[in-house]
Amino acid sequence: KGLIRLRPENGYWIVGRIYGEYHAYDSSVYSLSLSVDPQRVGVFVDYEKGLVCFNDVESMCHIYSYTDQSFNEKLYPFVCLGYQSNGNSTPLIICDDY
């Protein structure tokens, strides 16, 4: 199948951290300025409005929103914690609500 670009046009709405810096991977890569490292990230999807919104649940701060998206199929979460060369990271817990 080849390389799949993790972008909205391919069905991936991503906020991530690389080398301590946060980014949103839209049509371009956007650097995000977060005042604190989020411990709990909420993802809100409004299927009808075409919205995918990431929020820091504890501080109630907005992280990034993808707007005017088109969803044609059921959506599934995709989580990648990345490679940890110095051992395991803090465990990931997925909750259906906070």
N, CA, C and O atoms as CSV, one atom per row, in Angstrom:
chain,resi,resn,atom,element,x,y,z
A,1,LYS,N,N,0.812,-1.193,0.000
A,1,LYS,CA,C,0.000,0.000,0.000
A,1,LYS,C,C,0.853,1.254,0.000
A,1,LYS,O,O,0.392,2.306,-0.443
A,2,GLY,N,N,2.059,1.173,0.474
A,2,GLY,CA,C,2.917,2.340,0.483
A,2,GLY,C,C,2.758,3.189,1.723
A,2,GLY,O,O,2.085,2.804,2.679
A,3,LEU,N,N,3.381,4.339,1.693
A,3,LEU,CA,C,3.376,5.276,2.808
A,3,LEU,C,C,2.023,5.970,2.916
A,3,LEU,O,O,1.489,6.454,1.918
A,4,ILE,N,N,1.472,6.018,4.116
A,4,ILE,CA,C,0.220,6.729,4.367
A,4,ILE,C,C,0.557,7.994,5.143
A,4,ILE,O,O,1.123,7.929,6.235
A,5,ARG,N,N,0.212,9.130,4.584
A,5,ARG,CA,C,0.426,10.405,5.270
A,5,ARG,C,C,-0.660,10.591,6.321
A,5,ARG,O,O,-1.849,10.497,6.017
A,6,LEU,N,N,-0.253,10.853,7.547
A,6,LEU,CA,C,-1.202,11.023,8.646
A,6,LEU,C,C,-1.716,12.457,8.646
A,6,LEU,O,O,-1.293,13.287,9.451
A,7,ARG,N,N,-2.627,12.726,7.736
A,7,ARG,CA,C,-3.218,14.046,7.532
A,7,ARG,C,C,-4.731,13.915,7.459
A,7,ARG,O,O,-5.236,12.824,7.191
A,8,PRO,N,N,-5.474,15.005,7.692
A,8,PRO,CA,C,-6.940,14.942,7.633
A,8,PRO,C,C,-7.489,14.405,6.311
A,8,PRO,O,O,-8.482,13.678,6.312
A,9,GLU,N,N,-6.871,14.744,5.206
A,9,GLU,CA,C,-7.368,14.252,3.916
A,9,GLU,C,C,-7.286,12.733,3.795
A,9,GLU,O,O,-7.936,12.143,2.932
A,10,ASN,N,N,-6.490,12.099,4.656
A,10,ASN,CA,C,-6.395,10.638,4.683
A,10,ASN,C,C,-7.113,10.032,5.883
A,10,ASN,O,O,-6.995,8.834,6.139
A,11,GLY,N,N,-7.861,10.862,6.623
A,11,GLY,CA,C,-8.642,10.355,7.744
A,11,GLY,C,C,-7.935,10.365,9.087
A,11,GLY,O,O,-8.345,9.650,10.001
A,12,TYR,N,N,-6.878,11.163,9.227
A,12,TYR,CA,C,-6.137,11.249,10.487
A,12,TYR,C,C,-6.122,12.697,10.963
A,12,TYR,O,O,-5.637,13.580,10.255
A,13,TRP,N,N,-6.652,12.942,12.157
A,13,TRP,CA,C,-6.650,14.260,12.784
A,13,TRP,C,C,-5.751,14.138,13.997
A,13,TRP,O,O,-6.109,13.486,14.978
A,14,ILE,N,N,-4.574,14.768,13.935
A,14,ILE,CA,C,-3.518,14.463,14.900
A,14,ILE,C,C,-3.022,15.705,15.628
A,14,ILE,O,O,-2.813,16.760,15.030
A,15,VAL,N,N,-2.840,15.551,16.926
A,15,VAL,CA,C,-2.076,16.475,17.753
A,15,VAL,C,C,-1.020,15.613,18.424
A,15,VAL,O,O,-1.338,14.569,18.994
A,16,GLY,N,N,0.232,16.043,18.360
A,16,GLY,CA,C,1.287,15.214,18.922
A,16,GLY,C,C,2.425,16.028,19.502
A,16,GLY,O,O,2.479,17.251,19.371
A,17,ARG,N,N,3.323,15.321,20.140
A,17,ARG,CA,C,4.502,15.941,20.739
A,17,ARG,C,C,5.737,15.220,20.239
A,17,ARG,O,O,5.831,13.994,20.309
A,18,ILE,N,N,6.678,15.996,19.735
A,18,ILE,CA,C,7.957,15.458,19.277
A,18,ILE,C,C,9.058,16.324,19.867
A,18,ILE,O,O,9.046,17.547,19.722
A,19,TYR,N,N,10.010,15.678,20.535
A,19,TYR,CA,C,11.137,16.376,21.162
A,19,TYR,C,C,10.661,17.519,22.061
A,19,TYR,O,O,11.261,18.593,22.081
A,20,GLY,N,N,9.577,17.277,22.803
A,20,GLY,CA,C,9.087,18.246,23.768
A,20,GLY,C,C,8.243,19.373,23.198
A,20,GLY,O,O,7.782,20.229,23.953
A,21,GLU,N,N,8.030,19.399,21.897
A,21,GLU,CA,C,7.221,20.441,21.270
A,21,GLU,C,C,5.944,19.839,20.709
A,21,GLU,O,O,5.954,18.749,20.136
A,22,TYR,N,N,4.839,20.565,20.881
A,22,TYR,CA,C,3.532,20.093,20.426
A,22,TYR,C,C,3.222,20.633,19.034
A,22,TYR,O,O,3.562,21.766,18.694
A,23,HIS,N,N,2.565,19.784,18.239
A,23,HIS,CA,C,2.230,20.142,16.864
A,23,HIS,C,C,0.856,19.595,16.505
A,23,HIS,O,O,0.394,18.601,17.065
A,24,ALA,N,N,0.216,20.273,15.552
A,24,ALA,CA,C,-0.988,19.753,14.909
A,24,ALA,C,C,-0.605,19.474,13.463
A,24,ALA,O,O,0.077,20.276,12.824
A,25,TYR,N,N,-1.046,18.342,12.961
A,25,TYR,CA,C,-0.670,17.915,11.619
A,25,TYR,C,C,-1.863,18.075,10.694
A,25,TYR,O,O,-2.584,17.118,10.413
A,26,ASP,N,N,-2.061,19.302,10.225
A,26,ASP,CA,C,-3.149,19.637,9.312
A,26,ASP,C,C,-2.570,19.575,7.900
A,26,ASP,O,O,-1.715,18.728,7.638
A,27,SER,N,N,-3.001,20.433,6.988
A,27,SER,CA,C,-2.411,20.454,5.649
A,27,SER,C,C,-0.934,20.834,5.732
A,27,SER,O,O,-0.147,20.481,4.854
A,28,SER,N,N,-0.565,21.551,6.783
A,28,SER,CA,C,0.821,21.851,7.136
A,28,SER,C,C,1.008,21.447,8.596
A,28,SER,O,O,0.047,21.099,9.281
A,29,VAL,N,N,2.236,21.497,9.059
A,29,VAL,CA,C,2.507,21.213,10.468
A,29,VAL,C,C,2.484,22.537,11.222
A,29,VAL,O,O,3.211,23.468,10.877
A,30,TYR,N,N,1.644,22.617,12.255
A,30,TYR,CA,C,1.512,23.834,13.049
A,30,TYR,C,C,2.100,23.617,14.433
A,30,TYR,O,O,1.752,22.655,15.118
A,31,SER,N,N,2.992,24.511,14.843
A,31,SER,CA,C,3.525,24.468,16.205
A,31,SER,C,C,2.467,25.001,17.156
A,31,SER,O,O,1.811,26.003,16.869
A,32,LEU,N,N,2.306,24.332,18.283
A,32,LEU,CA,C,1.320,24.728,19.282
A,32,LEU,C,C,2.035,25.231,20.525
A,32,LEU,O,O,2.996,24.617,20.989
A,33,SER,N,N,1.569,26.339,21.057
A,33,SER,CA,C,2.130,26.892,22.292
A,33,SER,C,C,1.211,26.528,23.443
A,33,SER,O,O,0.158,27.139,23.627
A,34,LEU,N,N,1.613,25.531,24.215
A,34,LEU,CA,C,0.825,25.109,25.369
A,34,LEU,C,C,1.546,25.553,26.633
A,34,LEU,O,O,2.759,25.383,26.754
A,35,SER,N,N,0.796,26.124,27.577
A,35,SER,CA,C,1.421,26.622,28.803
A,35,SER,C,C,1.838,25.495,29.744
A,35,SER,O,O,2.772,25.653,30.530
A,36,VAL,N,N,1.148,24.357,29.665
A,36,VAL,CA,C,1.490,23.184,30.477
A,36,VAL,C,C,1.383,21.934,29.609
A,36,VAL,O,O,0.690,21.927,28.591
A,37,ASP,N,N,2.074,20.884,30.025
A,37,ASP,CA,C,1.942,19.604,29.328
A,37,ASP,C,C,0.616,18.973,29.728
A,37,ASP,O,O,0.396,18.715,30.911
A,38,PRO,N,N,-0.269,18.719,28.775
A,38,PRO,CA,C,-1.564,18.122,29.124
A,38,PRO,C,C,-1.392,16.714,29.692
A,38,PRO,O,O,-0.612,15.917,29.170
A,39,GLN,N,N,-2.118,16.421,30.754
A,39,GLN,CA,C,-2.120,15.086,31.340
A,39,GLN,C,C,-3.332,14.282,30.873
A,39,GLN,O,O,-3.285,13.054,30.800
A,40,ARG,N,N,-4.411,14.987,30.559
A,40,ARG,CA,C,-5.630,14.359,30.046
A,40,ARG,C,C,-6.098,15.167,28.848
A,40,ARG,O,O,-6.386,16.359,28.958
A,41,VAL,N,N,-6.170,14.506,27.715
A,41,VAL,CA,C,-6.588,15.172,26.485
A,41,VAL,C,C,-7.963,14.669,26.101
A,41,VAL,O,O,-8.190,13.465,25.986
A,42,GLY,N,N,-8.874,15.602,25.904
A,42,GLY,CA,C,-10.215,15.273,25.448
A,42,GLY,C,C,-10.312,15.501,23.954
A,42,GLY,O,O,-9.770,16.471,23.424
A,43,VAL,N,N,-11.007,14.601,23.280
A,43,VAL,CA,C,-11.239,14.739,21.843
A,43,VAL,C,C,-12.742,14.787,21.629
A,43,VAL,O,O,-13.460,13.847,21.970
A,44,PHE,N,N,-13.207,15.882,21.067
A,44,PHE,CA,C,-14.625,16.073,20.799
A,44,PHE,C,C,-14.827,16.067,19.291
A,44,PHE,O,O,-14.124,16.767,18.564
A,45,VAL,N,N,-15.787,15.276,18.822
A,45,VAL,CA,C,-16.101,15.209,17.394
A,45,VAL,C,C,-17.559,15.580,17.196
A,45,VAL,O,O,-18.448,15.000,17.819
A,46,ASP,N,N,-17.800,16.552,16.323
A,46,ASP,CA,C,-19.156,16.884,15.885
A,46,ASP,C,C,-19.240,16.463,14.425
A,46,ASP,O,O,-18.794,17.179,13.528
A,47,TYR,N,N,-19.818,15.292,14.205
A,47,TYR,CA,C,-19.863,14.667,12.889
A,47,TYR,C,C,-20.587,15.561,11.887
A,47,TYR,O,O,-20.130,15.729,10.757
A,48,GLU,N,N,-21.726,16.138,12.307
A,48,GLU,CA,C,-22.532,16.952,11.405
A,48,GLU,C,C,-21.840,18.266,11.034
A,48,GLU,O,O,-21.948,18.722,9.896
A,49,LYS,N,N,-21.127,18.878,11.992
A,49,LYS,CA,C,-20.456,20.156,11.733
A,49,LYS,C,C,-19.054,19.987,11.156
A,49,LYS,O,O,-18.431,20.968,10.749
A,50,GLY,N,N,-18.552,18.748,11.117
A,50,GLY,CA,C,-17.212,18.515,10.594
A,50,GLY,C,C,-16.122,19.077,11.488
A,50,GLY,O,O,-15.187,19.723,11.017
A,51,LEU,N,N,-16.252,18.822,12.795
A,51,LEU,CA,C,-15.330,19.385,13.777
A,51,LEU,C,C,-14.642,18.282,14.569
A,51,LEU,O,O,-15.293,17.355,15.052
A,52,VAL,N,N,-13.323,18.387,14.700
A,52,VAL,CA,C,-12.540,17.549,15.610
A,52,VAL,C,C,-11.758,18.516,16.489
A,52,VAL,O,O,-10.942,19.294,15.996
A,53,CYS,N,N,-12.011,18.462,17.792
A,53,CYS,CA,C,-11.441,19.435,18.721
A,53,CYS,C,C,-10.675,18.706,19.828
A,53,CYS,O,O,-11.192,17.773,20.442
A,54,PHE,N,N,-9.442,19.141,20.071
A,54,PHE,CA,C,-8.606,18.599,21.136
A,54,PHE,C,C,-8.525,19.624,22.261
A,54,PHE,O,O,-8.277,20.803,22.010
A,55,ASN,N,N,-8.735,19.176,23.509
A,55,ASN,CA,C,-8.707,20.058,24.673
A,55,ASN,C,C,-7.918,19.421,25.803
A,55,ASN,O,O,-7.886,18.199,25.949
A,56,ASP,N,N,-7.277,20.275,26.606
A,56,ASP,CA,C,-6.661,19.835,27.848
A,56,ASP,C,C,-7.792,19.776,28.867
A,56,ASP,O,O,-8.314,20.813,29.277
A,57,VAL,N,N,-8.169,18.586,29.272
A,57,VAL,CA,C,-9.341,18.390,30.124
A,57,VAL,C,C,-9.155,19.030,31.498
A,57,VAL,O,O,-10.096,19.619,32.030
A,58,GLU,N,N,-7.971,18.927,32.075
A,58,GLU,CA,C,-7.758,19.434,33.430
A,58,GLU,C,C,-7.741,20.959,33.490
A,58,GLU,O,O,-8.307,21.543,34.414
A,59,SER,N,N,-7.106,21.606,32.527
A,59,SER,CA,C,-7.036,23.071,32.548
A,59,SER,C,C,-8.177,23.713,31.764
A,59,SER,O,O,-8.338,24.933,31.775
A,60,MET,N,N,-8.968,22.881,31.083
A,60,MET,CA,C,-10.083,23.359,30.260
A,60,MET,C,C,-9.594,24.267,29.126
A,60,MET,O,O,-10.319,25.161,28.689
A,61,CYS,N,N,-8.369,24.039,28.654
A,61,CYS,CA,C,-7.797,24.865,27.589
A,61,CYS,C,C,-7.911,24.168,26.240
A,61,CYS,O,O,-7.764,22.951,26.125
A,62,HIS,N,N,-8.175,24.968,25.241
A,62,HIS,CA,C,-8.242,24.487,23.865
A,62,HIS,C,C,-6.830,24.198,23.375
A,62,HIS,O,O,-5.917,24.986,23.619
A,63,ILE,N,N,-6.643,23.076,22.688
A,63,ILE,CA,C,-5.342,22.738,22.120
A,63,ILE,C,C,-5.346,23.016,20.617
A,63,ILE,O,O,-4.517,23.777,20.120
A,64,TYR,N,N,-6.284,22.394,19.898
A,64,TYR,CA,C,-6.365,22.595,18.445
A,64,TYR,C,C,-7.700,22.073,17.945
A,64,TYR,O,O,-8.245,21.111,18.485
A,65,SER,N,N,-8.225,22.720,16.900
A,65,SER,CA,C,-9.465,22.255,16.266
A,65,SER,C,C,-9.271,22.112,14.765
A,65,SER,O,O,-8.672,22.969,14.115
A,66,TYR,N,N,-9.780,21.034,14.239
A,66,TYR,CA,C,-9.893,20.844,12.797
A,66,TYR,C,C,-11.338,21.170,12.440
A,66,TYR,O,O,-12.259,20.549,12.971
A,67,THR,N,N,-11.547,22.133,11.552
A,67,THR,CA,C,-12.900,22.550,11.187
A,67,THR,C,C,-13.171,22.253,9.718
A,67,THR,O,O,-12.253,21.987,8.943
A,68,ASP,N,N,-14.445,22.302,9.352
A,68,ASP,CA,C,-14.878,22.083,7.960
A,68,ASP,C,C,-14.374,20.755,7.401
A,68,ASP,O,O,-13.978,20.673,6.238
A,69,GLN,N,N,-14.392,19.722,8.235
A,69,GLN,CA,C,-13.973,18.395,7.802
A,69,GLN,C,C,-15.173,17.646,7.229
A,69,GLN,O,O,-16.324,17.977,7.513
A,70,SER,N,N,-14.885,16.648,6.431
A,70,SER,CA,C,-15.946,15.842,5.831
A,70,SER,C,C,-15.758,14.396,6.268
A,70,SER,O,O,-14.746,13.769,5.956
A,71,PHE,N,N,-16.737,13.876,6.987
A,71,PHE,CA,C,-16.682,12.495,7.461
A,71,PHE,C,C,-17.676,11.677,6.648
A,71,PHE,O,O,-18.867,11.987,6.620
A,72,ASN,N,N,-17.191,10.640,5.994
A,72,ASN,CA,C,-18.053,9.799,5.171
A,72,ASN,C,C,-18.258,8.412,5.754
A,72,ASN,O,O,-19.111,7.659,5.285
A,73,GLU,N,N,-17.486,8.072,6.769
A,73,GLU,CA,C,-17.534,6.734,7.354
A,73,GLU,C,C,-17.471,6.850,8.875
A,73,GLU,O,O,-17.304,7.939,9.422
A,74,LYS,N,N,-17.608,5.722,9.536
A,74,LYS,CA,C,-17.455,5.678,10.985
A,74,LYS,C,C,-16.017,6.049,11.336
A,74,LYS,O,O,-15.085,5.690,10.617
A,75,LEU,N,N,-15.842,6.765,12.441
A,75,LEU,CA,C,-14.516,7.183,12.882
A,75,LEU,C,C,-13.999,6.263,13.979
A,75,LEU,O,O,-14.763,5.784,14.817
A,76,TYR,N,N,-12.684,6.023,13.962
A,76,TYR,CA,C,-12.043,5.173,14.962
A,76,TYR,C,C,-10.847,5.916,15.553
A,76,TYR,O,O,-10.125,6.590,14.820
A,77,PRO,N,N,-10.622,5.807,16.864
A,77,PRO,CA,C,-9.435,6.446,17.442
A,77,PRO,C,C,-8.171,5.689,17.057
A,77,PRO,O,O,-8.177,4.464,16.933
A,78,PHE,N,N,-7.101,6.429,16.872
A,78,PHE,CA,C,-5.789,5.875,16.580
A,78,PHE,C,C,-4.824,6.537,17.549
A,78,PHE,O,O,-4.685,7.760,17.544
A,79,VAL,N,N,-4.163,5.755,18.370
A,79,VAL,CA,C,-3.277,6.297,19.400
A,79,VAL,C,C,-1.886,5.718,19.200
A,79,VAL,O,O,-1.716,4.503,19.092
A,80,CYS,N,N,-0.897,6.595,19.151
A,80,CYS,CA,C,0.496,6.166,19.051
A,80,CYS,C,C,1.291,6.932,20.097
A,80,CYS,O,O,1.347,8.161,20.060
A,81,LEU,N,N,1.898,6.224,21.016
A,81,LEU,CA,C,2.682,6.864,22.072
A,81,LEU,C,C,4.121,7.115,21.663
A,81,LEU,O,O,4.869,7.774,22.385
A,82,GLY,N,N,4.510,6.595,20.514
A,82,GLY,CA,C,5.867,6.810,20.045
A,82,GLY,C,C,6.853,5.867,20.708
A,82,GLY,O,O,6.492,5.063,21.567
A,83,TYR,N,N,8.082,5.981,20.298
A,83,TYR,CA,C,9.160,5.141,20.800
A,83,TYR,C,C,9.757,5.762,22.054
A,83,TYR,O,O,10.055,6.956,22.073
A,84,GLN,N,N,9.930,4.976,23.084
A,84,GLN,CA,C,10.541,5.432,24.335
A,84,GLN,C,C,11.879,4.726,24.512
A,84,GLN,O,O,11.920,3.572,24.939
A,85,SER,N,N,12.967,5.407,24.188
A,85,SER,CA,C,14.284,4.777,24.281
A,85,SER,C,C,14.731,4.556,25.723
A,85,SER,O,O,15.606,3.731,25.987
A,86,ASN,N,N,14.125,5.298,26.662
A,86,ASN,CA,C,14.551,5.170,28.061
A,86,ASN,C,C,13.560,4.367,28.897
A,86,ASN,O,O,13.475,4.563,30.109
A,87,GLY,N,N,12.822,3.481,28.274
A,87,GLY,CA,C,11.882,2.646,29.016
A,87,GLY,C,C,10.447,3.060,28.797
A,87,GLY,O,O,10.142,3.872,27.924
A,88,ASN,N,N,9.572,2.492,29.601
A,88,ASN,CA,C,8.146,2.766,29.452
A,88,ASN,C,C,7.796,4.179,29.893
A,88,ASN,O,O,8.382,4.733,30.823
A,89,SER,N,N,6.814,4.742,29.186
A,89,SER,CA,C,6.296,6.046,29.594
A,89,SER,C,C,5.148,5.826,30.570
A,89,SER,O,O,4.815,4.690,30.907
A,90,THR,N,N,4.555,6.906,31.012
A,90,THR,CA,C,3.379,6.816,31.871
A,90,THR,C,C,2.287,6.063,31.126
A,90,THR,O,O,2.098,6.297,29.933
A,91,PRO,N,N,1.566,5.171,31.786
A,91,PRO,CA,C,0.545,4.386,31.094
A,91,PRO,C,C,-0.543,5.266,30.485
A,91,PRO,O,O,-0.882,6.323,31.017
A,92,LEU,N,N,-1.072,4.809,29.374
A,92,LEU,CA,C,-2.180,5.479,28.699
A,92,LEU,C,C,-3.485,4.878,29.188
A,92,LEU,O,O,-3.646,3.658,29.214
A,93,ILE,N,N,-4.411,5.736,29.573
A,93,ILE,CA,C,-5.740,5.291,29.990
A,93,ILE,C,C,-6.751,5.977,29.093
A,93,ILE,O,O,-6.766,7.205,29.003
A,94,ILE,N,N,-7.593,5.205,28.430
A,94,ILE,CA,C,-8.621,5.755,27.556
A,94,ILE,C,C,-9.950,5.684,28.285
A,94,ILE,O,O,-10.365,4.615,28.732
A,95,CYS,N,N,-10.618,6.831,28.404
A,95,CYS,CA,C,-11.905,6.925,29.102
A,95,CYS,C,C,-12.957,7.402,28.116
A,95,CYS,O,O,-12.647,8.128,27.172
A,96,ASP,N,N,-14.197,6.997,28.332
A,96,ASP,CA,C,-15.256,7.472,27.449
A,96,ASP,C,C,-15.824,8.801,27.911
A,96,ASP,O,O,-16.554,9.445,27.158
A,97,ASP,N,N,-15.515,9.225,29.108
A,97,ASP,CA,C,-15.878,10.550,29.592
A,97,ASP,C,C,-15.003,10.891,30.787
A,97,ASP,O,O,-14.351,10.015,31.355
A,98,TYR,N,N,-14.987,12.133,31.160
A,98,TYR,CA,C,-14.138,12.583,32.267
A,98,TYR,C,C,-14.970,13.027,33.426
A,98,TYR,O,O,-14.430,13.440,34.452
